[in-house]
């Protein structure tokens, strides 16, 4: 590792309250960087791009563990790993798009360590789980020594890797309302290869249709097409009140251009991302219409 291990300090609190106190107290000198699975942080340390030397190991905190199912929602602890998400029966049945995203987070070794809160806090616009959380109107639960608060996922990112969190706040969990019983959920990640790839385009969508097939609710959440994960609200508006068809799909594709702002980078070109985003949106609408016809 390019960061000399002898220069690093790791604080391992025995409980959440002590962790929050340590995080708050560290603001007077060098802020403690939270550490759970470490799958992103270790990369930065190895590359020498992380300037911090003090870390708060929250990986053993029981308060950050567990998946709790209620009638209205599911509450997922910040320390829950993507393997736990993949293997959870209720999530497989009722939030298949989150399970699909969990299966795309690196290899199995990464999924065994990487945590949901870590993926959120890393704040990469290419984060696999983030479009799912946005599409499903998740609430981020944060805590500090001052108390707890919930942040709508749509309000979490103020800019590129810039979170609406106070310096001494820790993400302790996320709450996701269950989709409506007949809602159609969709997840698709496009990368350089089928597995272990950073995304070029990610779409997570949710559609609800009435008995005639008319769209009454639409969420289209994207990754890797802007500085932050975002909803394509213009494209959503093009779907509301319409029944998926070739004409409606083309209208939504055109509207999508007003919402996304992909760039050229080492993984892809802007024009490619624009074309792929339209294709993936069309794939979703075709799948939704086919599913509705079978109901």
C-alpha beads as a LAMMPS data file, in Angstrom:
LAMMPS data file: protein, C-alpha beads

295 atoms
294 bonds

1 atom types
1 bond types

-500.0 500.0 xlo xhi
-500.0 500.0 ylo yhi
-500.0 500.0 zlo zhi

Masses

1 110.0

Atoms # bond

1 1 1 0.000 0.000 0.000
2 1 1 1.278 3.451 -0.838
3 1 1 -0.099 4.786 2.469
4 1 1 2.347 3.642 5.151
5 1 1 0.449 1.465 7.642
6 1 1 2.582 2.741 10.513
7 1 1 1.109 6.213 10.034
8 1 1 -2.522 5.097 10.274
9 1 1 -4.679 5.046 13.418
10 1 1 -7.816 2.906 13.719
11 1 1 -10.408 3.524 16.440
12 1 1 -12.682 0.545 17.207
13 1 1 -15.580 1.627 19.465
14 1 1 -17.652 -1.002 21.270
15 1 1 -21.024 0.572 20.484
16 1 1 -22.768 3.089 18.250
17 1 1 -22.964 5.830 20.892
18 1 1 -19.217 5.632 21.458
19 1 1 -18.624 5.645 17.703
20 1 1 -20.680 8.814 17.288
21 1 1 -18.889 10.479 20.186
22 1 1 -15.505 9.595 18.727
23 1 1 -16.544 10.914 15.310
24 1 1 -17.763 14.179 16.857
25 1 1 -14.657 14.633 19.018
26 1 1 -12.364 14.020 16.044
27 1 1 -13.567 17.213 14.362
28 1 1 -11.311 19.174 16.684
29 1 1 -8.232 17.664 15.011
30 1 1 -8.385 15.246 12.060
31 1 1 -11.812 13.815 11.330
32 1 1 -12.087 10.062 11.643
33 1 1 -12.969 8.414 8.329
34 1 1 -15.662 5.722 8.826
35 1 1 -14.519 2.242 7.793
36 1 1 -16.758 -0.808 7.350
37 1 1 -16.109 -3.246 4.483
38 1 1 -13.253 -1.093 3.206
39 1 1 -13.715 -2.184 -0.409
40 1 1 -13.506 1.398 -1.697
41 1 1 -11.299 2.873 1.010
42 1 1 -8.575 0.265 0.619
43 1 1 -8.377 1.088 -3.092
44 1 1 -7.804 4.758 -2.286
45 1 1 -5.172 3.900 0.321
46 1 1 -3.379 1.600 -2.090
47 1 1 -3.401 4.313 -4.749
48 1 1 -2.227 6.935 -2.295
49 1 1 -5.206 9.170 -3.052
50 1 1 -6.687 9.232 0.470
51 1 1 -5.124 11.887 2.646
52 1 1 -6.622 10.811 5.980
53 1 1 -4.658 8.913 8.617
54 1 1 -7.370 8.260 11.226
55 1 1 -10.201 5.752 10.757
56 1 1 -13.336 4.763 12.647
57 1 1 -13.927 1.014 12.323
58 1 1 -17.695 0.457 12.556
59 1 1 -17.685 -3.021 11.023
60 1 1 -18.460 -4.798 14.321
61 1 1 -21.272 -2.518 15.523
62 1 1 -24.409 -4.618 16.020
63 1 1 -26.579 -1.484 15.761
64 1 1 -25.680 -1.297 12.062
65 1 1 -26.625 -4.892 11.298
66 1 1 -29.860 -6.611 10.372
67 1 1 -32.683 -6.403 7.850
68 1 1 -36.042 -5.665 9.465
69 1 1 -39.233 -6.188 7.518
70 1 1 -42.400 -4.286 8.366
71 1 1 -45.756 -4.118 6.642
72 1 1 -44.924 -0.838 4.915
73 1 1 -41.169 -1.004 4.362
74 1 1 -37.867 -2.744 4.867
75 1 1 -35.157 -1.281 7.101
76 1 1 -31.623 -2.250 6.169
77 1 1 -28.766 -1.576 8.565
78 1 1 -25.882 0.441 7.227
79 1 1 -23.482 -2.415 7.894
80 1 1 -25.489 -4.998 5.959
81 1 1 -23.425 -6.529 3.154
82 1 1 -24.513 -7.054 -0.417
83 1 1 -24.319 -10.800 0.068
84 1 1 -26.879 -10.512 2.873
85 1 1 -29.100 -8.488 0.544
86 1 1 -28.728 -11.081 -2.230
87 1 1 -29.724 -13.930 0.084
88 1 1 -32.664 -12.280 1.866
89 1 1 -35.944 -13.977 0.937
90 1 1 -38.222 -10.947 1.299
91 1 1 -35.900 -8.735 -0.749
92 1 1 -35.742 -11.344 -3.506
93 1 1 -39.520 -11.429 -3.621
94 1 1 -40.426 -7.769 -3.173
95 1 1 -37.327 -5.740 -4.143
96 1 1 -35.734 -7.787 -6.938
97 1 1 -34.043 -4.725 -8.437
98 1 1 -32.036 -4.197 -5.226
99 1 1 -31.041 -7.858 -5.232
100 1 1 -30.018 -7.547 -8.903
101 1 1 -27.893 -4.505 -8.073
102 1 1 -26.274 -6.347 -5.147
103 1 1 -25.274 -9.113 -7.549
104 1 1 -23.417 -6.558 -9.696
105 1 1 -21.202 -5.167 -6.914
106 1 1 -17.848 -6.664 -7.842
107 1 1 -17.075 -10.323 -7.279
108 1 1 -18.391 -12.497 -4.432
109 1 1 -15.409 -11.543 -2.275
110 1 1 -16.416 -7.880 -2.549
111 1 1 -20.098 -8.637 -1.935
112 1 1 -19.126 -10.463 1.267
113 1 1 -17.529 -7.277 2.649
114 1 1 -19.041 -4.252 0.890
115 1 1 -21.870 -2.602 2.829
116 1 1 -24.946 -0.732 1.652
117 1 1 -24.081 2.408 3.636
118 1 1 -20.531 2.283 2.301
119 1 1 -21.790 2.227 -1.288
120 1 1 -24.031 5.208 -0.511
121 1 1 -21.371 7.169 1.391
122 1 1 -18.751 6.622 -1.308
123 1 1 -21.066 8.783 -3.431
124 1 1 -19.841 7.588 -6.791
125 1 1 -22.332 8.336 -9.588
126 1 1 -21.489 4.822 -10.837
127 1 1 -22.538 3.140 -7.566
128 1 1 -24.643 0.104 -8.465
129 1 1 -27.182 0.325 -5.636
130 1 1 -27.799 4.075 -5.797
131 1 1 -30.274 4.205 -8.733
132 1 1 -32.358 1.493 -7.036
133 1 1 -32.511 3.438 -3.786
134 1 1 -33.487 6.588 -5.675
135 1 1 -36.127 4.869 -7.812
136 1 1 -37.722 3.328 -4.730
137 1 1 -37.815 6.573 -2.709
138 1 1 -35.470 5.331 0.015
139 1 1 -34.859 7.266 3.212
140 1 1 -31.299 7.524 4.545
141 1 1 -31.125 7.368 8.335
142 1 1 -28.231 9.352 9.813
143 1 1 -27.185 9.794 13.412
144 1 1 -24.842 12.008 15.387
145 1 1 -24.395 12.912 19.051
146 1 1 -27.189 15.463 18.502
147 1 1 -29.747 12.864 17.472
148 1 1 -31.171 11.117 14.420
149 1 1 -32.757 12.302 11.195
150 1 1 -34.039 10.884 7.935
151 1 1 -32.904 12.250 4.580
152 1 1 -34.871 11.454 1.410
153 1 1 -32.435 9.784 -0.960
154 1 1 -33.361 12.312 -3.643
155 1 1 -31.891 15.045 -1.399
156 1 1 -28.722 13.228 -0.322
157 1 1 -26.287 14.305 -3.049
158 1 1 -25.642 18.011 -3.471
159 1 1 -22.968 17.488 -6.136
160 1 1 -20.188 15.154 -7.211
161 1 1 -19.240 13.132 -4.095
162 1 1 -20.849 15.817 -1.946
163 1 1 -23.355 14.473 0.594
164 1 1 -25.912 16.418 2.601
165 1 1 -24.447 15.055 5.834
166 1 1 -22.856 16.909 8.707
167 1 1 -19.210 16.050 9.332
168 1 1 -20.069 14.091 12.492
169 1 1 -23.073 12.229 11.074
170 1 1 -22.948 8.530 10.272
171 1 1 -25.285 6.644 7.947
172 1 1 -26.796 3.978 10.219
173 1 1 -29.329 2.506 7.816
174 1 1 -31.778 2.934 4.968
175 1 1 -35.517 2.443 4.805
176 1 1 -37.232 1.492 1.564
177 1 1 -41.030 1.456 1.191
178 1 1 -42.361 -1.668 -0.446
179 1 1 -43.485 -1.149 -4.050
180 1 1 -47.184 -1.438 -4.822
181 1 1 -48.234 -5.095 -5.311
182 1 1 -48.503 -4.800 -9.117
183 1 1 -45.612 -2.381 -9.632
184 1 1 -43.054 -3.300 -12.286
185 1 1 -39.429 -2.971 -11.163
186 1 1 -36.456 -2.954 -13.512
187 1 1 -32.666 -2.912 -13.132
188 1 1 -30.031 -2.923 -15.827
189 1 1 -26.323 -2.213 -15.655
190 1 1 -24.226 -1.828 -18.781
191 1 1 -20.480 -2.209 -18.382
192 1 1 -17.411 -3.168 -20.369
193 1 1 -17.990 -6.822 -19.529
194 1 1 -20.669 -8.947 -17.920
195 1 1 -19.198 -9.035 -14.408
196 1 1 -16.810 -7.090 -12.141
197 1 1 -17.127 -3.964 -14.233
198 1 1 -17.660 -0.300 -13.361
199 1 1 -20.858 0.851 -15.006
200 1 1 -21.152 2.891 -18.171
201 1 1 -24.927 3.283 -17.675
202 1 1 -27.255 2.063 -14.920
203 1 1 -31.049 2.286 -14.930
204 1 1 -33.430 1.367 -12.137
205 1 1 -37.076 1.968 -12.880
206 1 1 -40.462 1.524 -11.269
207 1 1 -43.745 1.685 -13.169
208 1 1 -47.308 1.326 -11.986
209 1 1 -50.145 0.881 -14.499
210 1 1 -53.906 0.896 -14.135
211 1 1 -56.183 -1.842 -15.452
212 1 1 -55.953 -0.398 -18.981
213 1 1 -52.162 -0.394 -18.955
214 1 1 -51.884 3.379 -18.518
215 1 1 -48.861 4.476 -16.476
216 1 1 -49.909 6.086 -13.195
217 1 1 -46.513 6.177 -11.464
218 1 1 -43.029 6.337 -12.983
219 1 1 -39.545 6.458 -11.528
220 1 1 -36.486 6.371 -13.797
221 1 1 -33.225 6.612 -11.841
222 1 1 -29.830 6.643 -13.533
223 1 1 -26.192 6.118 -12.684
224 1 1 -23.059 7.105 -14.632
225 1 1 -24.866 9.688 -16.781
226 1 1 -24.330 12.789 -14.602
227 1 1 -22.186 13.956 -11.652
228 1 1 -24.735 12.399 -9.299
229 1 1 -27.337 9.666 -9.432
230 1 1 -30.487 11.323 -10.782
231 1 1 -34.080 10.835 -11.851
232 1 1 -35.048 11.647 -15.434
233 1 1 -38.142 13.614 -14.493
234 1 1 -38.868 14.877 -18.015
235 1 1 -38.876 11.317 -19.327
236 1 1 -41.059 10.246 -16.386
237 1 1 -43.564 12.966 -17.257
238 1 1 -43.648 11.700 -20.850
239 1 1 -44.853 8.323 -19.533
240 1 1 -47.473 9.399 -16.988
241 1 1 -50.978 9.035 -18.386
242 1 1 -49.746 6.995 -21.348
243 1 1 -49.795 3.327 -22.253
244 1 1 -46.356 2.102 -23.347
245 1 1 -46.125 1.998 -27.150
246 1 1 -43.573 2.695 -29.855
247 1 1 -44.643 6.344 -30.026
248 1 1 -44.576 6.830 -26.248
249 1 1 -41.203 5.123 -26.035
250 1 1 -39.763 7.438 -28.672
251 1 1 -41.199 10.448 -26.838
252 1 1 -39.606 9.289 -23.585
253 1 1 -36.259 8.728 -25.322
254 1 1 -36.295 12.282 -26.668
255 1 1 -37.279 13.646 -23.260
256 1 1 -34.416 11.739 -21.661
257 1 1 -31.935 13.990 -23.470
258 1 1 -33.158 16.908 -21.349
259 1 1 -32.423 15.040 -18.121
260 1 1 -29.038 13.349 -18.388
261 1 1 -25.595 14.851 -18.889
262 1 1 -23.082 12.061 -19.595
263 1 1 -19.425 12.848 -20.209
264 1 1 -16.473 11.374 -22.072
265 1 1 -14.176 9.515 -19.703
266 1 1 -11.822 6.563 -19.589
267 1 1 -14.714 4.071 -19.650
268 1 1 -16.903 5.476 -22.416
269 1 1 -17.876 8.378 -24.665
270 1 1 -20.819 10.697 -24.172
271 1 1 -22.525 9.692 -27.424
272 1 1 -22.327 6.022 -26.491
273 1 1 -23.850 6.631 -23.068
274 1 1 -26.688 8.676 -24.580
275 1 1 -27.482 5.919 -27.079
276 1 1 -27.261 3.145 -24.491
277 1 1 -29.444 5.048 -22.008
278 1 1 -32.179 5.361 -24.651
279 1 1 -31.862 1.689 -25.554
280 1 1 -32.078 0.562 -21.926
281 1 1 -35.128 2.776 -21.356
282 1 1 -36.791 1.214 -24.380
283 1 1 -35.911 -2.235 -23.055
284 1 1 -37.586 -1.414 -19.762
285 1 1 -40.781 -0.135 -21.397
286 1 1 -41.013 -3.181 -23.657
287 1 1 -40.586 -5.470 -20.668
288 1 1 -43.217 -3.557 -18.679
289 1 1 -45.737 -3.728 -21.512
290 1 1 -45.103 -7.440 -22.015
291 1 1 -45.522 -8.101 -18.292
292 1 1 -48.789 -6.142 -18.217
293 1 1 -50.173 -8.078 -21.199
294 1 1 -49.596 -11.363 -19.322
295 1 1 -51.390 -10.205 -16.133

Bonds

1 1 1 2
2 1 2 3
3 1 3 4
4 1 4 5
5 1 5 6
6 1 6 7
7 1 7 8
8 1 8 9
9 1 9 10
10 1 10 11
11 1 11 12
12 1 12 13
13 1 13 14
14 1 14 15
15 1 15 16
16 1 16 17
17 1 17 18
18 1 18 19
19 1 19 20
20 1 20 21
21 1 21 22
22 1 22 23
23 1 23 24
24 1 24 25
25 1 25 26
26 1 26 27
27 1 27 28
28 1 28 29
29 1 29 30
30 1 30 31
31 1 31 32
32 1 32 33
33 1 33 34
34 1 34 35
35 1 35 36
36 1 36 37
37 1 37 38
38 1 38 39
39 1 39 40
40 1 40 41
41 1 41 42
42 1 42 43
43 1 43 44
44 1 44 45
45 1 45 46
46 1 46 47
47 1 47 48
48 1 48 49
49 1 49 50
50 1 50 51
51 1 51 52
52 1 52 53
53 1 53 54
54 1 54 55
55 1 55 56
56 1 56 57
57 1 57 58
58 1 58 59
59 1 59 60
60 1 60 61
61 1 61 62
62 1 62 63
63 1 63 64
64 1 64 65
65 1 65 66
66 1 66 67
67 1 67 68
68 1 68 69
69 1 69 70
70 1 70 71
71 1 71 72
72 1 72 73
73 1 73 74
74 1 74 75
75 1 75 76
76 1 76 77
77 1 77 78
78 1 78 79
79 1 79 80
80 1 80 81
81 1 81 82
82 1 82 83
83 1 83 84
84 1 84 85
85 1 85 86
86 1 86 87
87 1 87 88
88 1 88 89
89 1 89 90
90 1 90 91
91 1 91 92
92 1 92 93
93 1 93 94
94 1 94 95
95 1 95 96
96 1 96 97
97 1 97 98
98 1 98 99
99 1 99 100
100 1 100 101
101 1 101 102
102 1 102 103
103 1 103 104
104 1 104 105
105 1 105 106
106 1 106 107
107 1 107 108
108 1 108 109
109 1 109 110
110 1 110 111
111 1 111 112
112 1 112 113
113 1 113 114
114 1 114 115
115 1 115 116
116 1 116 117
117 1 117 118
118 1 118 119
119 1 119 120
120 1 120 121
121 1 121 122
122 1 122 123
123 1 123 124
124 1 124 125
125 1 125 126
126 1 126 127
127 1 127 128
128 1 128 129
129 1 129 130
130 1 130 131
131 1 131 132
132 1 132 133
133 1 133 134
134 1 134 135
135 1 135 136
136 1 136 137
137 1 137 138
138 1 138 139
139 1 139 140
140 1 140 141
141 1 141 142
142 1 142 143
143 1 143 144
144 1 144 145
145 1 145 146
146 1 146 147
147 1 147 148
148 1 148 149
149 1 149 150
150 1 150 151
151 1 151 152
152 1 152 153
153 1 153 154
154 1 154 155
155 1 155 156
156 1 156 157
157 1 157 158
158 1 158 159
159 1 159 160
160 1 160 161
161 1 161 162
162 1 162 163
163 1 163 164
164 1 164 165
165 1 165 166
166 1 166 167
167 1 167 168
168 1 168 169
169 1 169 170
170 1 170 171
171 1 171 172
172 1 172 173
173 1 173 174
174 1 174 175
175 1 175 176
176 1 176 177
177 1 177 178
178 1 178 179
179 1 179 180
180 1 180 181
181 1 181 182
182 1 182 183
183 1 183 184
184 1 184 185
185 1 185 186
186 1 186 187
187 1 187 188
188 1 188 189
189 1 189 190
190 1 190 191
191 1 191 192
192 1 192 193
193 1 193 194
194 1 194 195
195 1 195 196
196 1 196 197
197 1 197 198
198 1 198 199
199 1 199 200
200 1 200 201
201 1 201 202
202 1 202 203
203 1 203 204
204 1 204 205
205 1 205 206
206 1 206 207
207 1 207 208
208 1 208 209
209 1 209 210
210 1 210 211
211 1 211 212
212 1 212 213
213 1 213 214
214 1 214 215
215 1 215 216
216 1 216 217
217 1 217 218
218 1 218 219
219 1 219 220
220 1 220 221
221 1 221 222
222 1 222 223
223 1 223 224
224 1 224 225
225 1 225 226
226 1 226 227
227 1 227 228
228 1 228 229
229 1 229 230
230 1 230 231
231 1 231 232
232 1 232 233
233 1 233 234
234 1 234 235
235 1 235 236
236 1 236 237
237 1 237 238
238 1 238 239
239 1 239 240
240 1 240 241
241 1 241 242
242 1 242 243
243 1 243 244
244 1 244 245
245 1 245 246
246 1 246 247
247 1 247 248
248 1 248 249
249 1 249 250
250 1 250 251
251 1 251 252
252 1 252 253
253 1 253 254
254 1 254 255
255 1 255 256
256 1 256 257
257 1 257 258
258 1 258 259
259 1 259 260
260 1 260 261
261 1 261 262
262 1 262 263
263 1 263 264
264 1 264 265
265 1 265 266
266 1 266 267
267 1 267 268
268 1 268 269
269 1 269 270
270 1 270 271
271 1 271 272
272 1 272 273
273 1 273 274
274 1 274 275
275 1 275 276
276 1 276 277
277 1 277 278
278 1 278 279
279 1 279 280
280 1 280 281
281 1 281 282
282 1 282 283
283 1 283 284
284 1 284 285
285 1 285 286
286 1 286 287
287 1 287 288
288 1 288 289
289 1 289 290
290 1 290 291
291 1 291 292
292 1 292 293
293 1 293 294
294 1 294 295
